[in-house]
Amino acid sequence: MVTAMNDATHAAPASWLDRRFAFRARGSDLRTEVLAGFTTFFTMAYVVMVNPAILGLAGMPMAGVATATCVGSLIACLIMGFLADVPVAMAPGMGLNAYFSFTVVQQMHLPWQVGLVCVFLSGLCFLLLTRLGVRQLVMSVIPHHLLAAVAAGIGLFIALIGFKNAGIVVPNPDTIVALGKLTDPAPLLGFVGLALIMALTLAGVRGAILIAILITTVVGIATGMSPVAPVHQTWADMGSTFLALDPAWAWRLFGHGWGVVEVIFVFLFVDLFENIGTLVAVTRKAGLVRPDGSIPQLDRMLYADSIASMIGALLGTTTVTSYVESATGVEAGGRSGLTAVVTGLLFLVVLPFAPFAQLVPLAATAPALIVVGALMMAPLTEIDWNRSEEAIPSFLALVMIPLTFSIANGLAFGITAHALIQALRRDFTRKNWLLYALAVLFVFRFGYIAGV
């Protein structure tokens, strides 16, 4: 009788969870969902160390960013899991954090506090567009090949940052860039990390990127290749980016002119299309797509993404978005929102260790950026390079992102070139009005930049 009571006690929570997430109806079970959550977490946990490293280059306190990364990912995963009930995990996105540091802060000279306001407003715009159904209109005018090129261009962008952070690629006044001194500590450490990621990945080890970062950090500290400073963190340090949006944020934005509009647009545009691509890929892999190709609960997923971005900005990190690494959890059998919930709770587990992210040298996180950048090249196969009307705009978008260190410039060149080709073909249909409007705005933008 005692055994039966114990079995009933253990079965009750699973029964409630099954009623809430309906994972059995999707061919899964509690154990599989939990395992899938762990799998997803270990494949994307590198963000806890990489995100502070990148945003730290913008002058943001790394302990605060690390805390915001964990808490923001936790809240976002819970929202996605409970609101949309899909096995999609969320965290601050790679690419937009680099755009934030290098373009928004370093090139445009916006204070990072103002940059976070732009992130918040982009999330708010995303929420409104989803509510009004405008996103379908935007999606209909931007061709798929440009979306693929932008995704790959962002991959080149963050890979270039990885090579730069490792000292493998360095500035050169004669050739713009050149090969660094590979016998220096940073490049050597970067190669160690890159070799580890490749070896662990080929061995099928889950969390290869995270494990490689940790091992590379230990090697760097043990050999003296990356000097380590004592870490003395307080609760105030951990919350140093929380609500950095002070009451004067509107005046701060106004004082920085129209450049902030561009920043908001880029955050919104990239998040919109990256998020759609990730959701389509993961839900299709999970068998959650209807026969007609539509995705159940897509609106709820987009609501979750926009709300998560606003919460992330309030906590002190850049755009929180859906992670394609969620596909690893789906491969492990995850089929419901419980997978995302488990992943989010694991971010809570590592929260006490988040401030130690600043001990990780840039050379140890650089290989992660290089590998993630390489994995983002896959969409290039979706472009028909034999058709000039696709190849030229796609190529411009692809290369101008890393060459100008700006996602905005790549978008501008790609969309403007595509609109010009459509105009030369005399394609002036009503559905293209937004495309031409965007192109005109980008032309004025180039004129504005030239006049600055």
N, C-alpha and C positions, 0 to 999 in steps of 0.2 A: 504493500500500500504506500509506504514511504517513497519507494522508487517511482510509483505511478504519479504521486504528487509532485515529485521533483521533475519528472518528465513534463507534467502539465505546466509547471512553473516556467520551465525553460522554453516550452512551446508557445506560451502566451505572447511574449514580446515579438516572436517571429510572426505569429498570426496577425498581430496588430500591424507590423511592418508590411506584411504581405497585403493586407487590406489597403494600406496607405499607398504603397508603391506598385502593387500588382505585378511583382517580378515573376511569380510562378506562371501567371498567364502569358508571360513573354518568354517562357522556357528557361527561367533562371531559378535560383534559390538563395537563401540568406547567406550561406557560406560563399557561394560564387560571387555575390554582390560585394561582400566584404573584401574578398581576395582581389576583385577587380578594382576596388577603391584603393587598396594598397599598391596595386600595380600602377595605376594612373599616377598616384602620388610620387612614387619613386622615379618615374620617368620625367616628371616635371618639377621635382623639388629643387633642381638646380636654380630655379628662379629666386629662391630665398637668398642665394649668394650673388647671383649675377645681377639682379635688379638693383640692389644697393651699390654694387660696384659701378654700374653705369650712371645711375642718378647721383652718385657721389661726385662724379666729374662735373656736375652742375652746381656743386657747392652745397648740396643737401646733406644733412647729418645722416651718416650711414646707419646708425643705430635706429633712428626714427624711421628711415625708409624700410629697414629690415622688418621692424615691427609692423609697419603699415602693410608690407607685402604679405606677411602671415595672416594678419587680422582681415585684410581686404580679401585675400583668397578664401579664407574660412567663410566669411559672410557671403561672398559671391557664390561659392559652391553650394551653400545651404539654400540660397535663393533659387539657384538653378534646379537643385534637387527637389525642393518642395513645390516650387511654383510650376516648373515645366515638366518635372518627373522624367528627365532624360539623363543618361550617363555621361554628361558633359561637364568637365571640371573647368574652373576659371582661375585666372591669376593675371597680374600685370603683364601686358604683352611685350614681347621682344620686338624691336624695331621702332615702335613709337617711343619707348623710353630713350632710345638712342637719338631719335629726332628731337626729343625734349631737351636732352643735355647739349647736343652739339649744334643744333639749329636754333631752337627757341632761346636757350640761355646764352650759349657761347657766341653765336653769330648775330642774333637779333638783340642780344643784351637785355632780354626781359628777366627780371628777378624770378627765381623759381617759384616764389609764392604766387606771382601773377600767372606763371605757366600752369600752375595747378588750377587756377580759376578757369583757364581755357579748357582744361580737361573736364572740369565740372560742367561747364556750359555745353561742351560737345556732347556729354552724356545726356544733358537735359534736352538738347536738340534732337538727339537720337530717340529719346522717349517720345517727344512730340511728333516726330516723323512717323514713328511706329503707330502711335495713336491715330494719326490722321491718314495713314495709309500712303504717305508720300514716298516711302522707300521703294515701293513697286515702280513708281514713275522714274525715280533715279536709276534703279536697276535696269530699266528698259532702254535707257539712252546710252549707257556706257557699255560698249561691246565687251564680250567675254575675253577676247584676246588681250585687251588692255588691262583687265583685272588680273589676268595671269601674269602679264609683264610686270605690273606693279608689285605683285606678291614676290616674284623672283628678284626684282630690283631691291626690295627691302632685305631679301636674303643676302644679296651682294653687299648691301650697305652695312649690315651688322657683321658680316664676315670680315669686311675691310676694317671695321673697328676692332675686331678680334686680332687681326694681324698687326694692327697699329699698337694695341695694348700690350702685345707680346714682344714688340720691338722687331718683329720679322719684316714689317714694311715701315720705312721711315721717310720723312720729308726729304726732298732734294731740290735745291734751287734750279738745277739744270734740267732734270728729267721729271720734275713734280714729285714723284715718289721713287724709292729705290729699295733694294734689299738691305736690311739692317745687318749689323755684325752678329752673325749667328753664334759666335762663341761667347757672347755676353750672357749673364745669368738669366735675364728675362726670356730671350728666344729659346734657350736651352730648356727652361722650365715649361715654356709653351709647347715645345715639341714632345716633352715627356707626357704632358697632359693629352695632347692629340693622339699620341701612340696608344696611351691607355684607353682612351675612348674607343678607338678603332678595334683594339684587341678585345675589350669587354663586349662591344657591340657584336663582333663576329662570333664571340662565344655565347651570344644569346643572353647575356646578363641583364636583368632588369635594373634600371637606374644607373646605366653605364656612365652617363654624363656626371651625375651627382657623385658617384664613387670616384671617378677620375679626378674631379675637382678636389675632393677631400684628400686623396692620396698625393696629388701634386702639391697641395698646400703643405702637407706634412713633410714631403721631400724638400720643398723650398725652405721651410723653417729649419729642418734638421741639418741641411747642408750650408745654411747661412746665405742661400741665394736670395731669399726674401726676408729681410730683417723684420722682426715682429716687435711691436710696441705693446706695453701692458694695457689691458682693457679694464677701465674702471667705469662701469655704466651704472646709472641710477634710473629710477622710474621716469624721472624727468627727461633723461636722454632718450629713453625708449618712446616717449610720447612727444618728442620735439617737433615732429611734423604734423601732429594732430591739430586740425582746425587752423592750419596756417593761413587759411583764407580769412583775413581779418575783416572787420566791418567796412573798411574803406576800399574793398576790392573793386567796386564799380569805378571809383575815381582813379584807382591804379590802372585799370584797363583803359579808361578814357585818356589818360596821360600818355599812353604808349601808341596811340594812333591806330590806323587801319591794319597794321601788321597782325594784331591779335585776331582779326577776323579770319585772316588766312590760316593762322595757327588752329583756330577752332574748326575751320573747314577741313583741314588735313586730318586732325584727330577724328572728326566725324566720318569723313570719307573712308579712311583706311580701316577704321573700326567696323564700319558698316559692311564693307565688302570682304574683309578678312573673316569677320564673324559669320557672314552668310556662307562663305566657302567652307569654313570649319564645321558648321552645323550640318550642312548638306553631306559632307564626307563622313562625319561620325554617325549621324542618324542612319545613313544608307548602310554603313558597315554593320550597324546594330539591327538592321532589318525593320526599322521603324518608319520607313517611307512608304506611303500608299502606292498602289499600282499605277495611279495617274501621275506619280512623281511628286505630289505635294507632301509636305511635312506636317504631321499633326502637332499642334501646340507651338507652331513656329512663332506666332506673336508673343506667346509667353516666354519663349527663349530670348527673343529680342528685348522684351521688357526687362528680363533678368539682366541682360548684358548692359543695358543703358543705366539701370538702377545701380548695378555694381560699379560702373565707371564713376558715377557721382559719389558713391560711398568711398571709393578708392581715393578720389581727389580730396575728400574731407579728411581722410586718414593720413594722406601724404604720399601718394604714389601716382604714377601715370595710369593711363587707360587700362582697366581690368577687362579682359576679354576671354572668349572661349579658347581653349587650348587643343590643338590638333593631337597632342599626346594622349588625349582622352581615348583615342582609337586603340591604344594598348590595353586599356581597361576593358574595352569592348571585345578585344581579342581574347581576353581572359574570361569572358562570359558575362560581363556587366550589361544589363539591359534596362535598368531603371534609374530613377533619380537617387536611389540609395547608394549607388556607386559614387556619385558626386558628393553626397553627404559624408560618406566615409573619408573620401579624399580631403574634404574641407576640415574634418575633425583632426586629421593627421597634421594639418598646418598649425592647429592649436597645440598639438603635442610638441612641435619643434619651436614654438614661440619663445620659450625661455632661452633658447640657444641662438635666437636671431641676432642679438647684438654682436655676437662673435663673428658675424659675416665680414666685419671690417678687417679681420685677421687674414682673410683670403686675399692673396695678391692678385693684381690685375692679370698677371701672366698665367695664373691658374684658372681664371674664368674665361680667358681669351679662347682656349680651344673649344669651349662650349659654344661660344658665339660663331666660331668658324664652322663647326659641325651643324648647328642649327641653320646657319646660312646655306650650307650645302643641301640640307634636306628641303629647303624652300625653293630649290630649283625645279622641282617636279612639274609645276604648272607650265613651264616652257614647252612641254610636249603638246600642250593644248593649242598652241599657236601654229597656224599654217604659214610657215616661213617661205613658201613658194608663191604666196600671194602678196604683192607689194603693198596693197591697201591694209593688210594686217601687219606685215613685217616691219614697215617703216615706223608707224606710230609705236608699235610694241618695242622695237629696238630703242627708240628715243626714250621712252619711259623707263626701260630696263637700265640703260647705261647712265642716264642723267641723274638718277637717284644716288648711286655711289660717287660719281664723278663730281657732283656739286655738293655732296654731303647733305642732301635735302630731298625728302620724299615729295615735298610740295613742288619742287622744280620738275621732278620726273612726271608727276601727275599733269602739270601744266603743259609740258612738251608733248606728252602722249595724247592728251585730249585735244589740244590745239591742232596737232598734225592730223588726227583722225577727222576733226571737223573740217579742216581744209580739204582733205581728200573727198569727203562727202560733198562739199560745196563744188569742187571741180567736176564731180560726177553729176552735179545738179540735182542732188537728192535733198529737196527742200520740203519734205513731208512734215505734217503737223507734229508728229511724234519726236522730231529732231529739234524742236525749238529750244529745249533745255540744253541740249548739247552745244548748239551755236551760242547760246547765252553764256555758258561756261567758258567757251573758247574766247569770246569777246572779253570777258572779265579777266582771263589769263593774259590776253594781249595787253590790256591796260595795266595789269600787274607788272609785266615785264617793262613797260614804259615807266611805271612808278619806280621800280628798282633802279633803272638806268638813270633816273633823275635824282636819286638820293645821293 
